[in-house]
Amino acid sequence: MGDRDALDATRRALRRRPHLTLDWANVHEIPRANAAPAAGLALRAVEVTIPVEGAVLAATLSLPDDANAPAPALVVLHGASGGTRSHHLLSHLREVLPRAGFAALTFDRRGDGASTGERSLGDFERQAEDAVAIVNWLRGRSEIDENRIGCWAFSQGAWVAPVALGAGAALSSLFLVGASGVTPAAQMRYGVAANLRRAGFTEEEVATALAVRTLVEEHAHADAEDDEVERSLRAAANERWWELAYLPIRPFSAGERQDWIREMDFDPEPAISRVDIPTLLIYGTDDLWTPVDSSVEVWQRHHPDAGVRMIDGASHDLLIGGGLAEPYEAILTEWLVENGASR
């Protein structure tokens, strides 16, 4: 399937599940530039399955090919649209971390790829429970140093990681890419506006699209009538900005309202306030999906020592011109070493 087909398929899926928090940059696979293997240790990969409550997760444990001592490890949590191990950021971790002396545990999210169970996309508590189970599974592996298991998380996963920590995941550090400190609803309002502006739409058009989105949010909370929402959506579907507004094609059912509220009203700040381990936040300056300033403010209000790194010109998923931003790999490995995660 080509890029255009993938984009169209994702749009169709969004119409079926309109409350989805979408990492739009993730909908198709993007080749990674600068992919020469890092110097250092060789690696070996083990395909494993991890039992969790109500499901079995298909996973890859990528290890340094060095049996002298147990390795520190990173559990890897997905963005919204990249629920399998094939995403370019996850593939990169499987390549670079073992050569730098770390293990990497990547997996297909519950209900995605080769993992069983009901899909957990948008269910942050369920994803956090699975993350806790994965950490516990890793702690029982002889190849892993149970006291040095960190978490690398991207976008939606960066909401999940602090929840998992609060739920008992024995983590030693957090490395968060594109971490939003606001609710998914606020993040989507920001992302829709930023992407419409980037596409050249006028401020009047941006305001109109956001007004319809606000009406849909009110409808999810039973504060707007179905007839009014249906009329607004029908009119919006004829606007040239429709495809970038990520709106449903019809009013929500009762079940869809509950799903929307569970996902989009999630407030990350309570979980963020309880984080008590070394944390690095990394963003691209061309991130069109994360309100970076307000997100950093939330994190640093509770954790003044949390590190923040910006990569000039990089997108939400750290791409520049179709390839992974060159500074990212060094930032990743150097920070992990400095914060005690490496052997």
FILUM-241134 format. One record per residue (C-alpha): residue number from 1; x, y, z; residue in one letter. Coordinates in nm, 4 decimals. Layout:
// FILUM-241134
rec num:NUM, east:X, north:Y, up:Z, residu:A
...
This chain:
// FILUM-241134
rec num:1, east:0.0000, north:0.0000, up:0.0000, residu:M
rec num:2, east:0.1443, north:0.3357, up:-0.0982, residu:G
rec num:3, east:0.1530, north:0.6508, up:0.1138, residu:D
rec num:4, east:-0.1659, north:0.7926, up:-0.0386, residu:R
rec num:5, east:-0.3510, north:0.4646, up:0.0129, residu:D
rec num:6, east:-0.2312, north:0.4543, up:0.3724, residu:A
rec num:7, east:-0.3481, north:0.8087, up:0.4336, residu:L
rec num:8, east:-0.6881, north:0.7348, up:0.2825, residu:D
rec num:9, east:-0.7240, north:0.4171, up:0.4861, residu:A
rec num:10, east:-0.6423, north:0.6047, up:0.8052, residu:T
rec num:11, east:-0.8980, north:0.8723, up:0.7245, residu:R
rec num:12, east:-1.1605, north:0.6018, up:0.6751, residu:R
rec num:13, east:-1.0660, north:0.4481, up:1.0094, residu:A
rec num:14, east:-1.0915, north:0.7885, up:1.1751, residu:L
rec num:15, east:-1.4444, north:0.8311, up:1.0438, residu:R
rec num:16, east:-1.5330, north:0.5013, up:1.2144, residu:R
rec num:17, east:-1.3670, north:0.6070, up:1.5419, residu:R
rec num:18, east:-1.3866, north:0.9873, up:1.5407, residu:P
rec num:19, east:-1.2645, north:1.0481, up:1.8943, residu:H
rec num:20, east:-0.9220, north:0.9018, up:1.8134, residu:L
rec num:21, east:-0.6200, north:1.0981, up:1.9310, residu:T
rec num:22, east:-0.4286, north:1.0837, up:1.6075, residu:L
rec num:23, east:-0.0525, north:1.0976, up:1.5659, residu:D
rec num:24, east:-0.0992, north:1.1885, up:1.2015, residu:W
rec num:25, east:0.2731, north:1.1741, up:1.1256, residu:A
rec num:26, east:0.2666, north:0.8023, up:1.2037, residu:N
rec num:27, east:0.0192, north:0.6729, up:0.9490, residu:V
rec num:28, east:0.2749, north:0.5502, up:0.7015, residu:H
rec num:29, east:0.6203, north:0.4048, up:0.7302, residu:E
rec num:30, east:0.8981, north:0.6559, up:0.6662, residu:I
rec num:31, east:1.2461, north:0.5423, up:0.5666, residu:P
rec num:32, east:1.5138, north:0.6493, up:0.8119, residu:R
rec num:33, east:1.8129, north:0.8419, up:0.6856, residu:A
rec num:34, east:2.1600, north:0.8181, up:0.8388, residu:N
rec num:35, east:2.1011, north:0.4495, up:0.9170, residu:A
rec num:36, east:2.4621, north:0.3331, up:0.9446, residu:A
rec num:37, east:2.4991, north:0.0951, up:1.2424, residu:P
rec num:38, east:2.6325, north:0.2571, up:1.5556, residu:A
rec num:39, east:2.9736, north:0.1496, up:1.6737, residu:A
rec num:40, east:2.9851, north:-0.0735, up:1.9809, residu:G
rec num:41, east:2.8271, north:-0.4012, up:2.0785, residu:L
rec num:42, east:2.6681, north:-0.6497, up:1.8423, residu:A
rec num:43, east:2.3055, north:-0.7366, up:1.9023, residu:L
rec num:44, east:2.0699, north:-1.0314, up:1.9116, residu:R
rec num:45, east:1.6917, north:-1.0302, up:1.8949, residu:A
rec num:46, east:1.4548, north:-1.2740, up:2.0612, residu:V
rec num:47, east:1.0894, north:-1.3005, up:1.9583, residu:E
rec num:48, east:0.8808, north:-1.3489, up:2.2723, residu:V
rec num:49, east:0.5223, north:-1.3450, up:2.3942, residu:T
rec num:50, east:0.4207, north:-1.1746, up:2.7170, residu:I
rec num:51, east:0.0977, north:-1.2787, up:2.8921, residu:P
rec num:52, east:-0.1069, north:-0.9895, up:3.0314, residu:V
rec num:53, east:-0.4570, north:-0.9845, up:3.1721, residu:E
rec num:54, east:-0.6937, north:-1.0823, up:2.8897, residu:G
rec num:55, east:-0.4322, north:-1.0875, up:2.6133, residu:A
rec num:56, east:-0.0917, north:-1.2032, up:2.4938, residu:V
rec num:57, east:0.1493, north:-0.9415, up:2.3632, residu:L
rec num:58, east:0.3838, north:-1.0233, up:2.0755, residu:A
rec num:59, east:0.7206, north:-0.8631, up:2.1434, residu:A
rec num:60, east:1.0843, north:-0.8417, up:2.0407, residu:T
rec num:61, east:1.3575, north:-0.8331, up:2.3028, residu:L
rec num:62, east:1.6683, north:-0.6834, up:2.1422, residu:S
rec num:63, east:1.9799, north:-0.7519, up:2.3470, residu:L
rec num:64, east:2.3474, north:-0.6622, up:2.3434, residu:P
rec num:65, east:2.5408, north:-0.9698, up:2.2377, residu:D
rec num:66, east:2.7433, north:-0.9605, up:2.5571, residu:D
rec num:67, east:2.6790, north:-1.2085, up:2.8397, residu:A
rec num:68, east:2.9220, north:-1.0586, up:3.0918, residu:N
rec num:69, east:2.6509, north:-0.8863, up:3.2961, residu:A
rec num:70, east:2.2758, north:-0.8215, up:3.2920, residu:P
rec num:71, east:2.1857, north:-0.5318, up:3.0628, residu:A
rec num:72, east:1.9851, north:-0.2196, up:3.1422, residu:P
rec num:73, east:1.6662, north:-0.2092, up:2.9383, residu:A
rec num:74, east:1.4055, north:0.0238, up:2.7945, residu:L
rec num:75, east:1.0371, north:-0.0622, up:2.7584, residu:V
rec num:76, east:0.9049, north:0.1133, up:2.4492, residu:V
rec num:77, east:0.5528, north:0.2644, up:2.4384, residu:L
rec num:78, east:0.3780, north:0.3607, up:2.1136, residu:H
rec num:79, east:0.2199, north:0.6692, up:1.9707, residu:G
rec num:80, east:-0.1517, north:0.6528, up:1.8889, residu:A
rec num:81, east:-0.1331, north:0.5500, up:1.5238, residu:S
rec num:82, east:0.1798, north:0.3366, up:1.5454, residu:G
rec num:83, east:0.0599, north:0.0417, up:1.7500, residu:G
rec num:84, east:0.3018, north:-0.2192, up:1.6151, residu:T
rec num:85, east:0.6773, north:-0.2742, up:1.6228, residu:R
rec num:86, east:0.7167, north:-0.1566, up:1.2625, residu:S
rec num:87, east:0.7176, north:0.2186, up:1.3306, residu:H
rec num:88, east:1.0439, north:0.3818, up:1.2298, residu:H
rec num:89, east:1.1219, north:0.5135, up:1.5784, residu:L
rec num:90, east:1.0849, north:0.1647, up:1.7256, residu:L
rec num:91, east:1.2936, north:0.0035, up:1.4519, residu:S
rec num:92, east:1.5646, north:0.2561, up:1.5244, residu:H
rec num:93, east:1.5652, north:0.1690, up:1.8951, residu:L
rec num:94, east:1.6061, north:-0.2019, up:1.8209, residu:R
rec num:95, east:1.9112, north:-0.1161, up:1.6142, residu:E
rec num:96, east:2.0899, north:0.1465, up:1.8184, residu:V
rec num:97, east:2.0218, north:0.0581, up:2.1825, residu:L
rec num:98, east:2.1809, north:-0.2905, up:2.1899, residu:P
rec num:99, east:2.4930, north:-0.1558, up:2.0196, residu:R
rec num:100, east:2.5152, north:0.1032, up:2.2966, residu:A
rec num:101, east:2.4753, north:-0.1589, up:2.5693, residu:G
rec num:102, east:2.0992, north:-0.1467, up:2.6351, residu:F
rec num:103, east:1.8217, north:-0.3974, up:2.5785, residu:A
rec num:104, east:1.5038, north:-0.2764, up:2.4054, residu:A
rec num:105, east:1.1617, north:-0.4332, up:2.4511, residu:L
rec num:106, east:0.9280, north:-0.3418, up:2.1656, residu:T
rec num:107, east:0.5846, north:-0.4965, up:2.1306, residu:F
rec num:108, east:0.2599, north:-0.4827, up:1.9380, residu:D
rec num:109, east:0.0003, north:-0.2984, up:2.1417, residu:R
rec num:110, east:-0.2909, north:-0.5065, up:2.2741, residu:R
rec num:111, east:-0.5217, north:-0.5889, up:1.9808, residu:G
rec num:112, east:-0.2751, north:-0.4601, up:1.7182, residu:D
rec num:113, east:-0.0369, north:-0.6564, up:1.4979, residu:G
rec num:114, east:0.0305, north:-1.0029, up:1.6360, residu:A
rec num:115, east:-0.0950, north:-0.9235, up:1.9875, residu:S
rec num:116, east:-0.4281, north:-1.0612, up:2.1015, residu:T
rec num:117, east:-0.7067, north:-0.9028, up:2.3059, residu:G
rec num:118, east:-0.9386, north:-0.6086, up:2.2625, residu:E
rec num:119, east:-0.7655, north:-0.3008, up:2.1238, residu:R
rec num:120, east:-0.6346, north:-0.0671, up:2.3917, residu:S
rec num:121, east:-0.5847, north:0.2382, up:2.1686, residu:L
rec num:122, east:-0.6979, north:0.5411, up:2.3682, residu:G
rec num:123, east:-0.7406, north:0.3410, up:2.6903, residu:D
rec num:124, east:-0.4512, north:0.4817, up:2.8912, residu:F
rec num:125, east:-0.5196, north:0.2830, up:3.2061, residu:E
rec num:126, east:-0.5248, north:-0.0474, up:3.0158, residu:R
rec num:127, east:-0.2049, north:0.0450, up:2.8322, residu:Q
rec num:128, east:-0.0443, north:0.1346, up:3.1655, residu:A
rec num:129, east:-0.1470, north:-0.2014, up:3.3132, residu:E
rec num:130, east:0.0157, north:-0.3764, up:3.0177, residu:D
rec num:131, east:0.3312, north:-0.1673, up:3.0653, residu:A
rec num:132, east:0.3485, north:-0.2722, up:3.4309, residu:V
rec num:133, east:0.3164, north:-0.6377, up:3.3263, residu:A
rec num:134, east:0.5935, north:-0.5955, up:3.0681, residu:I
rec num:135, east:0.8281, north:-0.4405, up:3.3263, residu:V
rec num:136, east:0.7570, north:-0.7246, up:3.5674, residu:N
rec num:137, east:0.8229, north:-0.9777, up:3.2912, residu:W
rec num:138, east:1.1556, north:-0.8117, up:3.2118, residu:L
rec num:139, east:1.2550, north:-0.8119, up:3.5793, residu:R
rec num:140, east:1.2368, north:-1.1909, up:3.5704, residu:G
rec num:141, east:1.4803, north:-1.2248, up:3.2785, residu:R
rec num:142, east:1.8376, north:-1.3180, up:3.3635, residu:S
rec num:143, east:1.9700, north:-1.1014, up:3.0777, residu:E
rec num:144, east:1.8176, north:-0.7858, up:3.2303, residu:I
rec num:145, east:1.9301, north:-0.5733, up:3.5242, residu:D
rec num:146, east:1.6026, north:-0.5442, up:3.7156, residu:E
rec num:147, east:1.7133, north:-0.2207, up:3.8823, residu:N
rec num:148, east:1.7827, north:-0.0401, up:3.5558, residu:R
rec num:149, east:1.4670, north:-0.0646, up:3.3469, residu:I
rec num:150, east:1.3624, north:0.2649, up:3.1928, residu:G
rec num:151, east:1.0825, north:0.3643, up:2.9603, residu:C
rec num:152, east:1.1035, north:0.5267, up:2.6171, residu:W
rec num:153, east:0.7654, north:0.6599, up:2.5075, residu:A
rec num:154, east:0.6350, north:0.8544, up:2.2096, residu:F
rec num:155, east:0.3361, north:1.0893, up:2.1949, residu:S
rec num:156, east:0.0342, north:0.8982, up:2.3328, residu:Q
rec num:157, east:0.2792, north:0.6648, up:2.5043, residu:G
rec num:158, east:0.4178, north:0.9653, up:2.6913, residu:A
rec num:159, east:0.0736, north:1.0029, up:2.8544, residu:W
rec num:160, east:0.0810, north:0.6337, up:2.9455, residu:V
rec num:161, east:0.4314, north:0.6169, up:3.0950, residu:A
rec num:162, east:0.3640, north:0.8307, up:3.4059, residu:P
rec num:163, east:0.0385, north:0.6408, up:3.4642, residu:V
rec num:164, east:0.2311, north:0.3124, up:3.4482, residu:A
rec num:165, east:0.4870, north:0.4464, up:3.6950, residu:L
rec num:166, east:0.2090, north:0.5421, up:3.9345, residu:G
rec num:167, east:0.0503, north:0.1981, up:3.8891, residu:A
rec num:168, east:0.3641, north:0.0257, up:4.0149, residu:G
rec num:169, east:0.5984, north:-0.0077, up:3.7169, residu:A
rec num:170, east:0.9491, north:-0.0347, up:3.8617, residu:A
rec num:171, east:1.1077, north:0.2167, up:3.6245, residu:L
rec num:172, east:1.4377, north:0.3967, up:3.6685, residu:S
rec num:173, east:1.3988, north:0.6725, up:3.4068, residu:S
rec num:174, east:1.1672, north:0.8188, up:3.1417, residu:L
rec num:175, east:1.2751, north:0.9300, up:2.7942, residu:F
rec num:176, east:0.9704, north:1.0962, up:2.6361, residu:L
rec num:177, east:0.9382, north:1.2064, up:2.2728, residu:V
rec num:178, east:0.6655, north:1.4560, up:2.1803, residu:G
rec num:179, east:0.5160, north:1.4416, up:2.5306, residu:A
rec num:180, east:0.1963, north:1.6415, up:2.5716, residu:S
rec num:181, east:0.1156, north:1.7853, up:2.9129, residu:G
rec num:182, east:-0.2429, north:1.8754, up:2.8207, residu:V
rec num:183, east:-0.5542, north:1.6669, up:2.7640, residu:T
rec num:184, east:-0.5950, north:1.4779, up:2.4347, residu:P
rec num:185, east:-0.8871, north:1.7090, up:2.3504, residu:A
rec num:186, east:-0.6681, north:2.0171, up:2.3928, residu:A
rec num:187, east:-0.3846, north:1.8509, up:2.2035, residu:Q
rec num:188, east:-0.6160, north:1.7765, up:1.9101, residu:M
rec num:189, east:-0.7450, north:2.1348, up:1.9008, residu:R
rec num:190, east:-0.3852, north:2.2560, up:1.8877, residu:Y
rec num:191, east:-0.2869, north:1.9999, up:1.6230, residu:G
rec num:192, east:-0.5831, north:2.0672, up:1.3966, residu:V
rec num:193, east:-0.5192, north:2.4415, up:1.4056, residu:A
rec num:194, east:-0.1445, north:2.4028, up:1.3445, residu:A
rec num:195, east:-0.1925, north:2.1651, up:1.0529, residu:N
rec num:196, east:-0.4609, north:2.3826, up:0.8924, residu:L
rec num:197, east:-0.2333, north:2.6855, up:0.9142, residu:R
rec num:198, east:0.0570, north:2.4882, up:0.7699, residu:R
rec num:199, east:-0.1687, north:2.3839, up:0.4806, residu:A
rec num:200, east:-0.2417, north:2.7492, up:0.4018, residu:G
rec num:201, east:-0.5934, north:2.7911, up:0.5348, residu:F
rec num:202, east:-0.7036, north:3.1335, up:0.6559, residu:T
rec num:203, east:-0.7547, north:3.2230, up:1.0199, residu:E
rec num:204, east:-1.1274, north:3.2458, up:0.9501, residu:E
rec num:205, east:-1.1262, north:2.8891, up:0.8180, residu:E
rec num:206, east:-0.9222, north:2.7691, up:1.1160, residu:V
rec num:207, east:-1.1692, north:2.9343, up:1.3541, residu:A
rec num:208, east:-1.4638, north:2.7755, up:1.1751, residu:T
rec num:209, east:-1.3117, north:2.4277, up:1.1900, residu:A
rec num:210, east:-1.2319, north:2.4677, up:1.5601, residu:L
rec num:211, east:-1.5844, north:2.5905, up:1.6307, residu:A
rec num:212, east:-1.7254, north:2.2701, up:1.4805, residu:V
rec num:213, east:-1.4770, north:2.0658, up:1.6825, residu:R
rec num:214, east:-1.5832, north:2.2477, up:1.9997, residu:T
rec num:215, east:-1.9459, north:2.1694, up:1.9185, residu:L
rec num:216, east:-1.8566, north:1.8009, up:1.8817, residu:V
rec num:217, east:-1.6832, north:1.8114, up:2.2204, residu:E
rec num:218, east:-1.9941, north:1.9661, up:2.3760, residu:E
rec num:219, east:-2.2040, north:1.6962, up:2.2102, residu:H
rec num:220, east:-1.9831, north:1.4263, up:2.3656, residu:A
rec num:221, east:-2.0749, north:1.5698, up:2.7058, residu:H
rec num:222, east:-2.4460, north:1.5898, up:2.6120, residu:A
rec num:223, east:-2.4289, north:1.9709, up:2.5973, residu:D
rec num:224, east:-2.5297, north:1.9982, up:2.2285, residu:A
rec num:225, east:-2.8278, north:1.8464, up:2.0502, residu:E
rec num:226, east:-2.7859, north:1.5737, up:1.7872, residu:D
rec num:227, east:-2.9722, north:1.7776, up:1.5226, residu:D
rec num:228, east:-2.7457, north:2.0800, up:1.5654, residu:E
rec num:229, east:-2.4321, north:1.8644, up:1.5504, residu:V
rec num:230, east:-2.5568, north:1.6750, up:1.2454, residu:E
rec num:231, east:-2.6270, north:2.0004, up:1.0572, residu:R
rec num:232, east:-2.2849, north:2.1398, up:1.1444, residu:S
rec num:233, east:-2.1042, north:1.8231, up:1.0406, residu:L
rec num:234, east:-2.2942, north:1.8020, up:0.7141, residu:R
rec num:235, east:-2.1933, north:2.1602, up:0.6310, residu:A
rec num:236, east:-1.8343, north:2.1041, up:0.7422, residu:A
rec num:237, east:-1.8023, north:1.7990, up:0.5160, residu:A
rec num:238, east:-1.8343, north:2.0339, up:0.2169, residu:N
rec num:239, east:-1.5519, north:2.2603, up:0.3333, residu:E
rec num:240, east:-1.2076, north:2.2286, up:0.1807, residu:R
rec num:241, east:-1.0510, north:2.1916, up:0.5260, residu:W
rec num:242, east:-1.2658, north:1.8880, up:0.6180, residu:W
rec num:243, east:-0.9953, north:1.6222, up:0.5796, residu:E
rec num:244, east:-0.7629, north:1.8049, up:0.8193, residu:L
rec num:245, east:-1.0227, north:1.8687, up:1.0913, residu:A
rec num:246, east:-1.0593, north:1.5030, up:1.2004, residu:Y
rec num:247, east:-1.4304, north:1.5280, up:1.2697, residu:L
rec num:248, east:-1.6898, north:1.2490, up:1.2817, residu:P
rec num:249, east:-1.9376, north:1.2176, up:0.9967, residu:I
rec num:250, east:-2.2341, north:1.1890, up:1.2343, residu:R
rec num:251, east:-2.3251, north:1.2529, up:1.5990, residu:P
rec num:252, east:-2.1929, north:1.0106, up:1.8596, residu:F
rec num:253, east:-2.3877, north:0.7157, up:1.9918, residu:S
rec num:254, east:-2.4094, north:0.6745, up:2.3700, residu:A
rec num:255, east:-2.1193, north:0.4277, up:2.3652, residu:G
rec num:256, east:-1.9061, north:0.6558, up:2.1483, residu:E
rec num:257, east:-1.9674, north:0.9402, up:2.3919, residu:R
rec num:258, east:-1.8279, north:0.7333, up:2.6761, residu:Q
rec num:259, east:-1.5270, north:0.6290, up:2.4681, residu:D
rec num:260, east:-1.4625, north:0.9921, up:2.3746, residu:W
rec num:261, east:-1.4812, north:1.1118, up:2.7345, residu:I
rec num:262, east:-1.2536, north:0.8333, up:2.8585, residu:R
rec num:263, east:-0.9862, north:0.9165, up:2.6041, residu:E
rec num:264, east:-1.0120, north:1.2839, up:2.5228, residu:M
rec num:265, east:-1.0793, north:1.4150, up:2.8739, residu:D
rec num:266, east:-0.7809, north:1.2318, up:3.0224, residu:F
rec num:267, east:-0.5835, north:1.4778, up:3.2356, residu:D
rec num:268, east:-0.2134, north:1.3841, up:3.2414, residu:P
rec num:269, east:-0.1103, north:1.6296, up:3.5133, residu:E
rec num:270, east:-0.1924, north:1.4192, up:3.8225, residu:P
rec num:271, east:0.0248, north:1.1337, up:3.6949, residu:A
rec num:272, east:0.2978, north:1.3774, up:3.5884, residu:I
rec num:273, east:0.2973, north:1.5309, up:3.9378, residu:S
rec num:274, east:0.3855, north:1.1920, up:4.0897, residu:R
rec num:275, east:0.6865, north:1.1187, up:3.8665, residu:V
rec num:276, east:0.9971, north:1.0938, up:4.0843, residu:D
rec num:277, east:1.2623, north:0.9520, up:3.8491, residu:I
rec num:278, east:1.5013, north:1.1159, up:3.5982, residu:P
rec num:279, east:1.3070, north:1.2354, up:3.2938, residu:T
rec num:280, east:1.4028, north:1.3849, up:2.9594, residu:L
rec num:281, east:1.1505, north:1.5513, up:2.7273, residu:L
rec num:282, east:1.2541, north:1.5816, up:2.3640, residu:I
rec num:283, east:1.0683, north:1.7749, up:2.0937, residu:Y
rec num:284, east:1.1130, north:1.8905, up:1.7378, residu:G
rec num:285, east:1.0741, north:2.2626, up:1.6765, residu:T
rec num:286, east:0.8445, north:2.1758, up:1.3838, residu:D
rec num:287, east:0.6073, north:1.9639, up:1.5937, residu:D
rec num:288, east:0.2562, north:2.0379, up:1.4651, residu:L
rec num:289, east:0.0799, north:1.8093, up:1.7142, residu:W
rec num:290, east:0.2144, north:1.8999, up:2.0579, residu:T
rec num:291, east:0.1666, north:2.2354, up:2.2349, residu:P
rec num:292, east:0.5275, north:2.2274, up:2.3464, residu:V
rec num:293, east:0.5408, north:2.5398, up:2.5645, residu:D
rec num:294, east:0.2345, north:2.4520, up:2.7715, residu:S
rec num:295, east:0.3423, north:2.0878, up:2.7963, residu:S
rec num:296, east:0.6904, north:2.1753, up:2.9225, residu:V
rec num:297, east:0.5347, north:2.4201, up:3.1692, residu:E
rec num:298, east:0.3211, north:2.1411, up:3.3198, residu:V
rec num:299, east:0.6165, north:1.9052, up:3.3492, residu:W
rec num:300, east:0.8554, north:2.1613, up:3.4951, residu:Q
rec num:301, east:0.5975, north:2.2958, up:3.7377, residu:R
rec num:302, east:0.6188, north:1.9589, up:3.9103, residu:H
rec num:303, east:0.9735, north:1.8605, up:3.8072, residu:H
rec num:304, east:1.2066, north:2.1595, up:3.7664, residu:P
rec num:305, east:1.4920, north:1.9166, up:3.7063, residu:D
rec num:306, east:1.3253, north:1.7440, up:3.4096, residu:A
rec num:307, east:1.5484, north:1.7865, up:3.1061, residu:G
rec num:308, east:1.4182, north:1.9420, up:2.7853, residu:V
rec num:309, east:1.5893, north:1.9128, up:2.4488, residu:R
rec num:310, east:1.4696, north:2.0699, up:2.1242, residu:M
rec num:311, east:1.5815, north:1.9471, up:1.7823, residu:I
rec num:312, east:1.5734, north:2.2294, up:1.5309, residu:D
rec num:313, east:1.3505, north:2.1623, up:1.2304, residu:G
rec num:314, east:1.2308, north:1.8190, up:1.3459, residu:A
rec num:315, east:0.8682, north:1.7076, up:1.3274, residu:S
rec num:316, east:0.6514, north:1.5458, up:1.5947, residu:H
rec num:317, east:0.8204, north:1.2111, up:1.5295, residu:D
rec num:318, east:1.1659, north:1.3695, up:1.4945, residu:L
rec num:319, east:1.1904, north:1.3623, up:1.1163, residu:L
rec num:320, east:1.3683, north:1.6170, up:0.9016, residu:I
rec num:321, east:1.3191, north:1.5849, up:0.5270, residu:G
rec num:322, east:1.2000, north:1.2240, up:0.5525, residu:G
rec num:323, east:1.4885, north:1.1016, up:0.7695, residu:G
rec num:324, east:1.5405, north:1.0774, up:1.1426, residu:L
rec num:325, east:1.6935, north:1.3968, up:1.2830, residu:A
rec num:326, east:2.0677, north:1.3451, up:1.3152, residu:E
rec num:327, east:2.1126, north:1.4809, up:1.6723, residu:P
rec num:328, east:1.8523, north:1.2461, up:1.8196, residu:Y
rec num:329, east:2.0636, north:0.9307, up:1.8476, residu:E
rec num:330, east:2.3426, north:1.1034, up:2.0384, residu:A
rec num:331, east:2.0934, north:1.2770, up:2.2688, residu:I
rec num:332, east:1.9281, north:0.9428, up:2.3421, residu:L
rec num:333, east:2.2368, north:0.7382, up:2.4246, residu:T
rec num:334, east:2.4276, north:1.0147, up:2.6043, residu:E
rec num:335, east:2.1342, north:1.0955, up:2.8340, residu:W
rec num:336, east:2.0800, north:0.7305, up:2.9217, residu:L
rec num:337, east:2.4471, north:0.6897, up:3.0094, residu:V
rec num:338, east:2.4528, north:1.0088, up:3.2155, residu:E
rec num:339, east:2.1454, north:0.9013, up:3.4125, residu:N
rec num:340, east:2.2804, north:0.5654, up:3.5165, residu:G
rec num:341, east:2.0873, north:0.3454, up:3.2759, residu:A
rec num:342, east:2.3932, north:0.2065, up:3.0976, residu:S
rec num:343, east:2.6399, north:-0.0550, up:3.2115, residu:R
